[in-house]
Amino acid sequence: MKRINFKNFLVTGIKTIITIIPICMLIIVSSCENMNSLHKEYLDRGETLYIGVADSIKVHSGRNKIGFEWIINSDPRISKAVIYWNKRDTSVIIPVVRDNEDQMWLSALITNIAEGEYIFEFEMQDNSGNISKSIEISGTVLGDIYVENLRNRGIKSLAKLVSGEMEITWEAVSATATSLLYSVVQYVDVRENNVIIEVGNDEEVTLLQGLETNDEINIYTVHLPENGLETFESIKRQFTMPKFEREIAKSRFVAAFKPGDNTTPHPGGGEQDYLKPITDFGVGQRSLAKIWDGGAANNVNGMTILHTEDQSGNANARFKFPHHFTFDIGAPALLSRLHIWCRIDNGAFTGHNPRFFELWATDAPKELEDFPTQADFEKYYRTTYVVQKDPGNYLSANDPLYIDKITQAAANSRNYVAPDPEPGIYNWQQDWVRLGDFEIVKPSGSNFNTSNDADKALWAEGSDFNLNDVGKKVRYLRLVIKYPNWQNTNCINLGEITLYGDDI
């Protein structure tokens, strides 16, 4: 075993330690200098006294504004609060005026701030420059974008009731729509009153008074966002009040003949004068009143049809196309629809039944006393501007008799159709409104005097026509039947008409 010279070992160790000690001291000194440089900013300030911080901060959003509430402790040195945002580029100062020695609530309202999300820093200060620790909190400023995304309460339906009231049926308010306080209906009624109705979230049906068809209402909802400073109104939605449609009671219909009307019921009527009342035409005659007696077939169940005198062979016939029929429906109505049946007990799309017709209306027709002379009155009503149709349009070129029929139609038109009136003549159409210009369309479009099952079904069911919305109620109608009819004759058959609309 090797002996260790302890004396030499000790001497060597002491020399090594003496060498290491200066190096360690140098490292320690250098480290201390680096640590001091890190804190130099704070050391240069001297001693800092921190004061109480903002606590329990509450945020309230508003339109281009934001509000805050917070607590400060009882530290008597706090003299003001500073709120920073936009990375401390913007700030407001709120002076602190104590009303007690305990903790207290402070509040602030920042206005004229753009819509968006922000980070706000709260710092309390005293008069000696001491500050609190900064407390950050996020906040939302609301504006136009928020309003544009607010939802209105949904509407299931709008209806006009027999009572004349308008009915709104609402969709249920979603349980998640926690900001929706109530809805508002706003309109101007028929008496020019500005009406505002608040509708609770649990209200399912709202009745509106003082409105007519085509009147408009505005609907919007009022919202209060969570912790909001104020309420917000959604963008208004406009609604047009709907039509009320029911069958117009035929019991009130009466003939209201005017000059130019065809007043020749067949049989036995002859060329009746338009000034004679309908009762003068005799019982059983197929007069105008038969188109509202409930039946579209001739002499079936006590009901019959309109049938004028057939003047096809008379080139000097008093009545030619266009044929007029004027009647009074008994009360003003906003008409929306017409259903018409031709004579259904003859073959489909045959006979003296009309194919082309116009319907005109007024609320107050001019009478004889409105004109300087009876001649002016007569001329006013007898003058009618229409575009007569080409009978060849419903004849098929494949029809073996096509050429003959066209030739016949051309010859007939010279006898059956009144010449065009002179331009510039003042006539009744300038004072009436046209509810429609119609054609009873043959489904098959087949050859003249033939029909298939679809033709026969439509003939039995009648044809439905939507009327022009003229924006006002009317009472007097003038049916203008144009050339040609389905038989190319100078005669009119018509089974029944039914009118629908709003007469309340």
C-alpha positions in Angstrom: 0.0 0.0 0.0 1.3 3.4 -1.0 1.8 6.0 1.8 0.4 9.5 1.4 2.6 12.4 2.5 -0.1 14.3 4.3 2.2 17.4 4.7 2.7 17.8 1.0 -1.1 17.2 0.3 -2.1 20.0 2.8 0.3 22.4 1.3 -1.0 21.8 -2.3 -4.6 22.2 -1.2 -4.0 25.5 0.5 -2.3 26.9 -2.6 -5.3 25.8 -4.8 -7.8 27.5 -2.4 -5.8 30.7 -2.4 -6.0 30.7 -6.2 -9.8 30.0 -6.4 -10.9 32.6 -3.9 -10.0 35.7 -6.0 -11.8 34.2 -9.0 -15.0 33.5 -7.0 -15.0 37.1 -5.6 -14.6 38.5 -9.1 -17.7 36.4 -10.2 -19.8 37.6 -7.2 -19.0 41.2 -7.8 -19.8 40.9 -11.5 -23.2 39.2 -10.7 -24.1 41.9 -8.3 -23.4 44.6 -10.8 -25.7 42.9 -13.3 -28.5 42.5 -10.8 -28.3 46.2 -9.9 -28.6 47.1 -13.6 -31.9 45.2 -13.8 -33.4 47.2 -11.0 -31.7 50.5 -11.8 -35.0 52.0 -13.1 -36.7 51.3 -9.9 -33.7 52.2 -7.7 -33.4 55.5 -9.4 -37.0 56.3 -8.5 -36.3 55.9 -4.9 -38.8 54.2 -2.6 -42.4 53.7 -4.1 -45.5 53.4 -2.0 -48.3 51.4 -3.7 -51.8 52.4 -2.9 -55.1 50.5 -3.1 -56.2 48.9 -6.4 -59.5 49.0 -8.2 -61.6 46.0 -7.1 -64.9 44.3 -8.3 -64.9 46.1 -11.6 -68.3 46.0 -13.5 -68.6 46.8 -17.2 -71.7 48.2 -18.9 -71.9 48.4 -22.7 -73.7 51.2 -24.6 -74.0 52.7 -28.0 -70.6 54.3 -28.7 -70.0 54.5 -25.0 -69.0 52.2 -22.1 -69.6 52.6 -18.4 -67.7 51.2 -15.3 -68.3 50.7 -11.6 -65.6 49.6 -9.2 -64.7 49.6 -5.5 -61.8 51.4 -3.9 -60.6 50.5 -0.4 -60.4 52.9 2.6 -56.9 54.2 1.6 -57.3 57.9 2.2 -54.5 58.8 -0.2 -56.4 57.8 -3.4 -57.2 61.0 -5.1 -58.0 59.9 -8.6 -58.5 57.0 -10.9 -57.0 56.8 -14.4 -58.5 54.4 -17.1 -56.2 53.7 -20.0 -57.0 52.0 -23.4 -55.6 51.7 -26.8 -52.3 50.5 -25.3 -52.3 53.5 -22.9 -52.5 55.9 -25.9 -55.9 57.1 -24.6 -57.1 57.7 -21.0 -59.6 59.5 -18.8 -59.1 60.8 -15.3 -61.8 60.4 -12.6 -61.4 62.5 -9.5 -62.1 60.7 -6.2 -64.3 62.6 -3.7 -64.8 60.6 -0.6 -68.0 60.6 1.3 -66.9 58.2 3.9 -63.8 56.6 5.4 -64.6 53.1 4.3 -64.5 51.4 0.9 -66.7 53.1 -1.7 -68.0 52.7 -5.2 -66.7 54.8 -8.1 -68.2 55.1 -11.6 -67.1 56.4 -15.0 -68.7 56.8 -18.4 -66.6 57.0 -21.5 -68.4 58.4 -24.6 -67.6 59.0 -28.2 -65.8 55.7 -28.6 -65.8 53.6 -31.7 -67.7 50.2 -31.6 -65.4 47.3 -30.8 -63.6 45.2 -28.2 -61.1 46.9 -25.9 -58.7 46.2 -23.0 -59.0 48.8 -20.2 -56.4 49.4 -17.5 -57.4 50.8 -14.1 -54.8 52.6 -12.0 -55.4 54.5 -8.8 -53.2 57.5 -8.0 -52.6 59.9 -5.1 -51.4 63.5 -5.1 -47.8 62.5 -4.4 -47.5 60.4 -7.6 -47.9 57.1 -5.9 -49.9 54.6 -7.9 -51.7 51.3 -7.5 -51.0 48.1 -9.4 -52.7 48.2 -12.8 -55.8 46.1 -13.2 -56.9 45.0 -16.7 -60.4 44.2 -17.9 -62.0 43.7 -21.3 -65.1 45.7 -22.4 -67.3 45.9 -25.5 -68.6 49.1 -27.1 -71.8 48.6 -29.1 -72.9 50.4 -32.3 -74.4 50.0 -35.8 -73.0 46.5 -36.4 -74.6 45.3 -33.2 -78.0 46.9 -34.2 -77.8 45.4 -37.7 -77.6 41.9 -36.1 -80.5 42.3 -33.7 -83.3 40.0 -34.6 -87.0 41.0 -34.7 -89.6 38.8 -33.2 -91.0 36.5 -35.9 -94.5 36.7 -37.3 -96.5 33.7 -38.2 -99.3 35.4 -40.1 -101.1 38.6 -40.8 -104.9 38.6 -41.5 -107.8 40.9 -41.8 -110.8 39.8 -39.8 -114.5 40.2 -40.5 -114.6 42.8 -37.7 -112.2 44.9 -39.8 -109.3 44.5 -37.4 -105.9 43.4 -38.5 -104.6 40.4 -36.6 -100.9 39.6 -36.0 -100.0 36.1 -34.9 -96.6 36.0 -33.4 -93.9 33.3 -33.2 -92.8 32.4 -29.7 -89.8 34.2 -28.3 -86.8 31.9 -28.0 -85.6 31.2 -24.4 -82.1 32.1 -25.7 -83.2 35.6 -26.7 -82.5 37.0 -23.3 -81.9 40.5 -24.4 -85.4 40.9 -26.1 -87.6 43.0 -23.8 -90.7 43.5 -25.9 -91.8 44.3 -29.5 -93.3 47.4 -30.9 -96.0 47.9 -33.6 -96.1 51.4 -35.1 -98.5 52.8 -37.7 -100.6 55.7 -38.7 -104.3 54.9 -38.7 -107.1 56.0 -41.0 -107.7 59.1 -38.8 -104.0 60.1 -39.1 -103.2 59.1 -35.5 -99.8 57.8 -34.8 -100.3 54.5 -33.0 -97.6 52.7 -31.0 -98.3 49.4 -29.3 -95.9 47.5 -27.0 -96.2 43.8 -27.3 -95.0 41.6 -24.4 -93.0 38.5 -25.1 -95.8 36.2 -23.9 -98.4 37.8 -26.2 -99.4 35.5 -29.0 -101.9 37.5 -30.9 -102.2 41.3 -31.4 -105.3 43.1 -32.9 -104.8 46.4 -34.7 -107.5 48.9 -35.3 -107.9 51.7 -37.8 -106.1 50.0 -40.7 -107.2 49.2 -44.3 -105.8 46.7 -46.8 -102.5 47.9 -48.3 -101.8 50.2 -45.3 -98.3 49.7 -43.8 -97.1 49.1 -40.3 -93.6 49.0 -38.8 -92.5 46.3 -36.4 -89.3 46.3 -34.3 -88.0 44.8 -31.1 -86.4 46.5 -28.1 -83.3 44.8 -26.6 -81.3 45.3 -23.5 -77.9 43.7 -23.7 -76.5 42.0 -20.6 -75.2 44.7 -18.2 -76.2 47.2 -20.9 -76.3 50.9 -20.3 -79.4 51.4 -22.5 -81.9 49.7 -24.7 -81.5 49.2 -28.4 -84.1 49.1 -31.2 -83.7 46.6 -34.0 -84.0 47.8 -37.6 -87.7 48.3 -38.4 -89.4 45.8 -40.7 -92.3 47.1 -42.8 -95.4 45.0 -43.5 -98.4 45.6 -45.8 -101.8 44.8 -44.4 -103.4 41.9 -46.3 -106.5 41.7 -48.3 -109.6 40.3 -46.7 -111.2 38.0 -49.3 -114.6 36.5 -49.2 -117.4 36.0 -51.7 -119.3 39.2 -52.4 -122.9 38.6 -51.6 -124.9 38.3 -54.9 -128.1 39.1 -53.2 -127.2 42.8 -53.5 -126.4 42.7 -57.2 -128.6 44.7 -59.6 -128.4 45.7 -63.2 -127.2 49.3 -63.7 -127.5 49.7 -67.5 -125.8 52.5 -69.2 -125.9 53.6 -72.9 -124.3 51.0 -75.1 -125.2 48.1 -72.9 -126.8 45.1 -74.6 -130.3 45.0 -73.2 -131.9 42.3 -75.5 -132.7 39.3 -73.3 -133.8 36.3 -75.3 -136.6 35.2 -75.8 -139.0 38.0 -76.1 -137.0 41.0 -75.0 -136.3 42.6 -78.3 -134.1 45.7 -78.3 -135.0 47.0 -74.9 -134.0 50.5 -73.9 -131.2 50.8 -71.4 -133.3 53.2 -69.3 -135.9 50.6 -68.5 -135.5 48.7 -65.2 -134.7 45.0 -65.4 -138.2 44.1 -64.1 -139.6 45.4 -67.4 -138.0 42.5 -69.3 -140.5 40.0 -68.0 -140.4 36.9 -65.9 -138.4 34.0 -67.3 -136.4 36.0 -69.8 -132.7 35.3 -69.8 -131.5 38.7 -68.7 -128.3 40.0 -67.1 -129.6 39.1 -63.6 -129.2 35.5 -64.5 -125.4 35.6 -64.2 -125.8 35.9 -60.4 -128.8 33.6 -59.8 -126.6 30.7 -58.7 -126.7 28.5 -61.8 -124.6 28.2 -64.9 -126.9 25.9 -66.9 -130.0 27.0 -68.8 -133.4 26.3 -67.1 -131.9 23.9 -64.5 -133.4 23.9 -61.0 -135.2 27.2 -61.7 -131.9 29.0 -62.7 -130.8 30.0 -66.1 -128.3 32.0 -68.1 -127.8 35.3 -69.8 -128.8 35.0 -73.4 -128.9 38.0 -75.7 -130.8 38.2 -79.0 -128.8 36.5 -81.8 -128.3 39.2 -84.3 -125.7 37.4 -86.4 -127.6 37.8 -89.6 -128.3 41.5 -89.1 -125.6 43.8 -90.5 -127.5 46.7 -89.0 -127.8 45.1 -85.6 -128.1 47.7 -82.8 -125.6 45.8 -80.6 -122.2 44.7 -82.0 -118.9 43.7 -80.4 -117.7 44.8 -77.9 -120.9 44.0 -75.9 -121.3 45.8 -72.6 -123.1 44.8 -69.4 -123.1 47.2 -66.4 -124.2 46.2 -62.9 -124.0 47.4 -59.3 -122.7 44.9 -56.6 -124.5 46.8 -53.9 -121.6 48.0 -51.7 -118.0 49.2 -52.2 -115.5 46.4 -52.3 -111.8 46.0 -52.9 -112.2 43.2 -55.5 -109.5 40.6 -55.8 -110.8 37.7 -57.9 -113.4 36.7 -60.4 -114.7 33.2 -61.2 -116.7 32.9 -64.4 -118.7 30.0 -65.9 -119.9 30.0 -69.5 -123.1 28.1 -70.3 -122.3 24.6 -69.2 -125.2 22.6 -70.6 -123.9 22.9 -74.2 -120.7 21.5 -75.5 -117.4 22.8 -74.0 -115.8 25.7 -75.8 -118.7 26.1 -78.2 -121.8 28.3 -78.6 -122.2 32.0 -78.0 -120.0 31.9 -74.9 -117.3 34.6 -74.5 -113.6 33.9 -75.0 -112.2 37.4 -74.6 -113.4 40.0 -72.1 -112.4 42.9 -70.0 -113.8 44.0 -66.6 -113.9 47.7 -65.6 -115.0 49.3 -62.4 -115.7 52.6 -60.6 -117.1 53.7 -57.3 -119.3 56.4 -58.8 -120.3 56.3 -62.5 -121.3 59.5 -64.3 -125.0 60.0 -64.8 -127.1 62.0 -67.2 -127.1 65.1 -65.0 -123.3 65.2 -65.3 -123.5 66.1 -69.0 -124.7 69.2 -70.8 -126.9 67.1 -73.2 -128.2 63.6 -73.4 -126.3 63.2 -76.7 -123.1 63.8 -74.8 -124.1 61.3 -72.1 -124.9 58.7 -74.8 -121.7 59.3 -76.7 -119.6 59.0 -73.5 -120.9 55.5 -72.7 -121.3 54.1 -76.2 -117.7 54.9 -77.2 -115.3 52.0 -76.2 -111.7 51.5 -77.1 -110.8 47.8 -77.2 -108.5 45.5 -79.3 -110.7 42.9 -80.9 -109.2 39.5 -81.3 -108.5 37.4 -84.5 -110.9 34.4 -84.5 -108.2 32.5 -86.4 -106.2 32.3 -83.2 -108.3 29.6 -81.8 -108.8 27.7 -85.1 -106.3 25.0 -85.9 -104.5 25.0 -89.3 -105.1 21.3 -89.2 -108.8 21.8 -89.2 -110.3 20.7 -92.5 -112.6 23.7 -92.5 -109.8 26.2 -91.5 -109.9 28.2 -94.7 -113.7 28.3 -94.7 -113.8 29.4 -91.1 -111.3 32.1 -91.6 -113.2 33.4 -94.6 -116.4 33.3 -92.6 -114.9 35.1 -89.6 -113.6 37.8 -91.9 -117.1 38.2 -93.4 -118.8 38.1 -90.0 -116.4 40.7 -88.4 -117.7 43.3 -90.9 -121.2 42.7 -89.6 -120.5 41.9 -85.9 -117.8 44.4 -84.9 -118.4 48.1 -84.3 -115.9 50.3 -86.1 -113.1 51.8 -84.1 -114.0 55.1 -82.5 -112.4 58.3 -83.6 -109.3 59.1 -81.6 -109.5 61.6 -78.9 -113.1 61.1 -77.9 -113.8 61.5 -74.2 -115.3 58.3 -73.0 -116.2 56.3 -69.9 -112.9 54.3 -69.8 -111.0 57.5 -68.8 -113.0 57.6 -65.5 -113.2 53.8 -64.8 -110.3 51.4 -63.9 -109.7 48.2 -65.7 -109.6 45.2 -63.3 -108.3 42.9 -66.1 -108.1 41.9 -69.7 -108.8 38.2 -69.9 -109.1 35.1 -72.1 -110.9 31.9 -71.2 -108.2 29.6 -72.4 -108.9 26.2 -73.9 -106.6 23.7 -72.3 -106.2 21.4 -75.4 -105.9 24.2 -78.0 -107.5 21.6 -80.3 -109.4 22.1 -83.5 -112.5 24.3 -83.7 -115.6 22.7 -82.3 -113.8 19.8 -80.7 -112.8 19.3 -77.0 -111.1 16.6 -74.9 -111.6 15.7 -71.2 -109.4 18.5 -69.9 -111.5 21.0 -71.9 -114.8 19.5 -70.6 -113.5 19.6 -67.0 -112.5 23.2 -67.1 -115.8 24.2 -68.8 -117.7 22.6 -65.9 -115.5 24.0 -63.2 -115.3 27.5 -64.7 -112.2 29.8 -64.9 -110.6 31.8 -62.2 -109.0 35.2 -62.7 -107.1 37.5 -60.4 -108.1 41.1 -60.7 -105.8 44.1 -60.8 -105.3 45.7 -57.4 -106.5 49.2 -58.1 -105.9 50.4 -54.6 -109.5 51.5 -53.9 -113.0 50.0 -53.4 -115.4 50.0 -56.3 -119.1 49.3 -56.6 -120.1 49.4 -60.3 -118.7 47.0 -62.8 -118.8 47.0 -66.6 -118.3 43.7 -68.4 -116.9 44.2 -71.9 -117.1 41.1 -74.1 -114.9 41.2 -77.2 -115.0 39.6 -80.6 -115.1 36.7 -81.3 -117.1 34.3 -79.1 -116.7 30.5 -79.4 -119.2 30.2 -82.2 -118.3 33.3 -84.2 -121.8 34.8 -83.8 -123.2 38.1 -82.7 -124.8 36.8 -79.5 -123.7 36.4 -75.9 -124.3 33.4 -73.5 -123.0 33.6 -69.9 -123.7 31.2 -67.1 -122.6 32.7 -63.8 -120.1 34.9 -62.1 -118.7 35.0 -58.6 -116.7 37.9 -57.2 -114.3 37.8 -54.2 -112.8 40.6 -52.3 -113.0 42.9 -49.2 -116.4 44.4 -48.7 -116.1 45.3 -45.0 
